[in-house]
């Protein structure tokens, strides 16, 4: 664990201060800020989903049934994605399952969590896309909150820059030298908060079909992650032949393209259906 980081935002008039990645030291057990913030994000996502799933007839208890399956599946998926991206860094099963030192990838969590929700929806005979519309903005909110866990760890920052909002950082990852970098954790957090506000207060009013909010949320996240990932200094890379690319950036771009295509297709089909319906009633 990185423990102590020295942080500053000189362009914003914030001088250097220290943050400790450990929130509560208890003898041999250390409770990290990262864990606390991630749990806070999960709680906020669940509370948001509870406020929305009432619209499709789900009770809070029924929603918690989904959480019981989706959250553990998401954690396992996030860890597996990270391990498979860097297999040579893990020499034993103990190292693979030890997440206290970090190593969770959001895409793995989303994929595994979505599969768990899809199976649960099938068993409970609930429309997956209708359910996804209710919970996806909350998941983006959880990601926005979770990025502050990266801040407390002094990680997930970008390349060096002189931009006005640059972050000065000095810790183990910088060789205990102060460098000025893009605060990519902050970029993504603000981007996701903006997405939640846009979708909840504006786009939701124009919903025409199940899945629309889900696709819009994924497209928004994909666009932001694709752009911000290009600034990161700690990206996971994949090499195929002579090509090396940022795994998360390519995946984010693919999600953006697929979701935009689905939005267009569903919108066209929705318009055709409404046109046929109006013609029938006339």
N, C-alpha and C positions, 0 to 999 in steps of 0.2 A: 504494500500500500504506500502511496506517495507521501502521506502524512502532511508535512508543512509546505505550503506554497506562498510565495510573496507575489501579490497582485497589485496592479495599479492601472488607472485609465487616465493618463496625463492629458489627453486631448479633451477630456470631459471634466478636468479639474479635480480628479480623485487621486490622491497620493497613495503611496505604497502602504499596504496592510497585509497581515498574515491570515491565512485560513488553514485550519487543521481538518483533514479529511475524516478524522475520528470525532464523532459527536459524544459518545459515552464510552470511556474506557472502563472495563470491568475485569480486572485481573487478566486472565488469558483470553478473554473475549472482548473484542472491540466492536462496538456498533458504529458503523460509518454513516456519515450524513447521506451518502449515496443511497443506502438502503432505506433510510427514513424518507427521503424525498421520493424515491420510487414508489414506496407504499402510499405516500400522500397522493401521488399521481393516480394510482390505482383506485384509491378511495374516491377521488374527484370524478374519475371516469364512471365508476359505479353509480355515484349520486346523480350524475348527469343522465345516465341511461335510465335510472329509475324515474326521473322526471319526464322522460320521453316515451318509455315503453308502455306507460298507462294508455297511450293513444292506440296501441294495438292489443289492448286487453290483458297485458301481463301484470302480475302483482310483483311487489318487491321481492317476495320469497322465491317466486319463479325465476326472477332475474338473477338472484344469488345462486340458483342452481347452475346457471350458465357460467357464472364467475368461478364456481368451484372447479369446473372442468377447464375453462379457458385460461385462467391465470397460471396454474401449474404447467399447462401445455405450452403457454407462451414463454415461460421461463426456460423450460427444457429446449424449446425450439430456438430461442435466442442464443442459448449456450452452444447447441449443436452447430448452428450456422457459423458462429465465431470459431469453434474448434475446427470445423471442416475447411474454413478459410485459411487457417494457420496450423495445419496438422503437425508440422515439424516442431512446434513449440510445446507439444505435450507428449511426455514420455511414459505416462502411467494413467490408470483410471482415476487415481486420487487427484491428479493434476487437472483432469478433465472436469471432474465434478466440483472442484473447488472454485466457486465463483466469488469468494471473498476478495480476491485480488483483481476483480474486474473481468471483462470479457463477455459481454452480452451484446448481440446484434439485433437491432429492432426488426429488421426484415424477417429473421428467423422466428422471432416472437409473434409477429403479425401473421405469418403463414401458418404456424402451428396453432395459434389461437383461433384463427379463422376456420381451420379444419375442425377443431373441437366444437366451435359454435355451429358449423354446418351440420355435423353429425347430431348434435343435440337438437337443433331445429328439426331435423328429419325425424328423430325419435318422438319429439313432442308435437309434431305436425304443425310447425310454425313456419311461415314464409321467411326464408333466410334473408332476402333482400329487404323486406319490411323491417326485420329485426336489425339488420346492418345499418339501415338509415337512422335508427334510433341511437345506436351506440358509437358509430364511427367518429362523430365530432368529439365525443368524450374521450376517445382513444387519442385523438390529436391533442386534446387538452392535457392528457396524461403525459404525452411525449414532450409537450412544451414545459411542463413542470419537471419532468425527469432530466431534462438537459441541465438543470441547475445542480443536479447530482454530479455531472461532469465538471461543472465549475468548482464545486467543493473538492473534487479530486485533483483539480489542476490539470485537466486533460481535455482531449477532443477540441483542441484549438487549431487555428489555421496557420498559414504560412506567414512569414515576417512581412510587415507592412508599416507604412507611416500614415495610414488613414486616420482621420480625426477621432474615430472611436476605437483606435488600437488598444490592445490590452498588453500591459507589461507583465511578464510572468517569469518567475525564478523558482525552479524546483528540480527534482531529480531528472525529469524529462529534458530539461534545457541544460543539463550539466551544471546546475546551480549558477547559471549566468542569466542576467536579465535580458530578455529579448522582447520585441514588440510585435504582436501577432494579431491576426483577425480573430475576434472573439466569436468563433463560429457557433459555439453553444448558444450564445445570445441571439445570433441571427436566426437560428432555427427555432428557438423558443418564441421569439417575436413573430416569426412567420406563421407558426402554428396557432398562436393566439389570434392573430389577424384572421386566419382561416376559419377558426371556430366562430368568431364574431360575425364574419361575413355570411357563413352558412346558416347560423342559428337565427340571425335577425333579418336577413335579406333573402338569401336563396331558398330557404325553407318555405317561404310564402309562395314560391312559384313551382312547388313540387307537383308533378303530373303523374308520376308512376313510381312504384317500388324500385329502389335501387338508385334513384337519382341523387339523393344526398350522399349515399355511399360512394358512388362514382365521382361526384364532385369533390368529396373530401380526399379521396385517394389521388385524384388528379392534382389538387392543390398541394398535397404533401409531396407528391412525386416531382412537381415542378420546383418547389423550394429545395428539396433534398438534392436534386440533380445539380442545381446551381451552387448550393452551399458546399456540397461534397467536393467540388472542384477547388475549393479554397483550403480544404483540410490538409494537415500535414501528417495524419496518422491513418490514412485510408487503407482498407484492405484491397489488395490487388490480385487480379487473376491473369495468368499468362496462358495464351493459347497460340501455339506455334511461335511466331515472331511478334505477336501482338500482346501488349500488356495494358490493362485498363483497370480503372477503379471499379470494383465490383458493385458497390452501392450506387455509384453514379449511373452506371449502365442500367441497373435494375430499376432505379428511380425513373429514368427516361422511358423504359419499357412500360412501366406502370402508367406514366403520364399518357403515352400514345394510346395504349389499350383503353384506358378509361375515357379519353376524349372520343375515341371511336365508338365506344359503347354508348356514351351520351348522345352522340349524333344518331346512331341507329335507333336507340330507344325513343328519342325525340321524334324522329320521322315516323316510326310505327305508332307512337301515341297520337300524332297529328292525323295519320290515316284513319286510326280507329275512331277518333272524335268526328272526323269528317263523315265517315260511314254512318256513325250513330246519329248525327244530326240529319243526314239525308233520310235515314230510316224513319225518324220521328216525323219529319215533314210529310 
